[in-house]
């Protein structure tokens, strides 16, 4: 191929030399372009070939490798019931909350259960606050050594503020008005106060989990 190109270029140069000096450059460009476009196989310069990726047989492409890694990561990040404490596994099984449901609502990162949902599907301020508390209690159980469903009082305040459902004047009263959802409600609360879900609270949690997953 390259030998033929040398011959053609030599002939082109001979033709160009017969042209007036002012037209030689333009004539050369036109003849070269005509030669290249008239050939079925475009000529590749060595400099171009060196820039092209070389495919090695049986070696996966970069795209295949990335896709494979993403698929492996996705598979490894699926949340399974067996990752929870035995008490939480029993709670999930008894209430028919499957791994499919959990993976609609959560993902794992750095050993933590993090929400995929961005709304708790309620427009009522008090209902939003209670739902956030119930969900937070469930999420904390993922790493709790005893499988307890409990939430931190001040953490809920911060989360309600972030999710735009915080009522400063009614924050404490919303909890007290739903006291059947908690094992006990302390007379005095502070940043260290932890509140555990009661049996009624866990039943309400099931409704919230299923309700959120239904919309995902």
N, C-alpha and C positions, 0 to 999 in steps of 0.2 A: 504493500500500500504506500509506504513512504518513498520507495524507489520510484513509483509512478508519479507521485507528487513532485519529486525533484525534477523529473523529466518535464512535467507540465509547467512548472515554474520557470525552468530554463527557456522553454518555448515562449512563455508569456513575456519574459524579460527581453527576448529578441524582438518581439513585436513592439514592446514599449519603447525600445531604443530607436525605433523608426518614427516615433511621435515627436512633435515639437517639445522642447524642454518644459514649457509651462503646463503641458498636458500629460506628461509622463506619470506623475503620481496618481492622477485621477484615472488614467487609462489602466494602470496596474491594479487599482482597487476594483474596477469594474470587471476586469478579466478574471481576477481571483474569485470574486463573488460569483460570477457566472459559472466558473469551474466547480466551485463547492456546491452550489445549488443544483447543478445538473447531475450530480452523482447520487446514486441511491443510498450509499453509505456515507454519511458526513464524516469528514476527516477530523479526528481528534488530535489535538496537539498534545505532546507529552506532558506539558505543564497542566493541561486540563485533566489528563488521566490520573495524575498524581493526586489531584484533589478529590477524585471520586472514591466513595467508600468501597472497599473490597469485601465481597461476601465470601465467607469461608463455609464450605459444605458442612452441614450439621452444626453450625454455630448459630445460636439464636440471635436475632436482631435486637437492637436496643429497645425497639418498641415492644417486641415479644417479652423481653426481660422485664421491662417496666410493668407491663400488663400482668405478668406472672407474679411479680412482687406485690402488686396492688391486690390481686386476687387472694394471695396467701395472707396478706395483712387483713383483708376483709374477713376471711374465714377465721383467722385467729382472734379477731376482735368481737366475734359474735358472743353474746351473753348467754350462758347456760345456767340452768337451775342448780346444777351441782356445785357452782361456784359460791352459792350462798350457804350460810349456817343451816344446820339440819332443821332448826325451828322455822326458818324462813322457807326452806324447801317444802316443809309440810304445809305451811300457810299457802304457798303458791299452788301446790297440788290439790289441796282441799277446795280451793276457790277457782280451780281450772284456769289459772294464769300460766300460760305456756311461755316457752322461750321466744316464740314468734311474737307474742304480745310485748314481752320485755324489749325485744330488739326494735320494735316500732317506736318505743318511747325513750330508750337509753342507748348509750355507747360507753365503751370503756376507754379510759386514758389514765396512764400512770397509776393503775390499780384502783381507780375511782369510778363510780357509777355516775355518769353525767347525762343530763336531760337533752333529748332531741326536740321535745315539745317547746314551743315558745309562748304558749298560752294555756291557761287551765280551763278554758271553755266556760267562762261565766262572766257576766257583766255586773254581778252583785259584789260589792266590796267585801262584805263579811264572808261570803261564800268563797271568794278568791283566796282570802287570807287562810281560811281553814283548809282549803285544798292544798295550798302551798305547804302548810304545816304537815299535813298527812303524807304528802309526797316526799318531803324532806326527811321525815321519820323513816320511810321505807328506804330511801336512798342511803341513809346513814347505816342501815342494818347490813349493807353489803360488806362493810369493813368492820362491823362490830363483832368482837370476839365471842360475845354471848348471844348474838342474833337478836338484840333488842331493837325495837322500833321506837326511836326517841328523837326529838329535835331540840335544838338550842333556841331559846326564846329570842335572843338578840339577833341570831342568824336569820330567823324568820322575818324580823323587822326589816333587816337589810335587804332580804330577797324580795319582800313585798314592795319596798321602795324601788328596787330595780325593775320590777314587773308592773309598776304604775298602779298598784292597788293597795296603797298604804293610807290609812286614816289615823293620824296621830291621836286624835281625841278618842277614838273608839278601839284602838288596837288591843288594849288589855281586855276590854269588855267583850269583844268578839270571842276571845278564848274562854272567858268565864261563862258566857252564855252557851257555850258548847262543852261544858265540863264533863258531860257523859262520855265524851270521846277520849278523855285522858284518864290515866290511872289515878292520878291525884293532881290537884292544882295548888301550888305553894302559895302561902299567904303573901310572901314577898319574892319578887323575881328580880334577877340581875343578869349580867352578861354570862354568868356561869350556869344559869338555870337550865336543866334538861327536863323535858316533859315526855313521858312514855305513853304510847297509845294504849287505850283500853280495848276490850273485846269489841265494843261498839265502834271504837275508832278504827279498828282493823276492818270491820265490815264496811264502814264508810270508805276506807281506802280502796277496797276492792272495786266499789262502784266508780271511784274516780279513775283508777287505772284502766278499767274496761271502757269507760266513757272516752278517755283521751285516746286510747288505742283505736277505738272505732272510727275516729276521724283522721287517723294517720294513713 
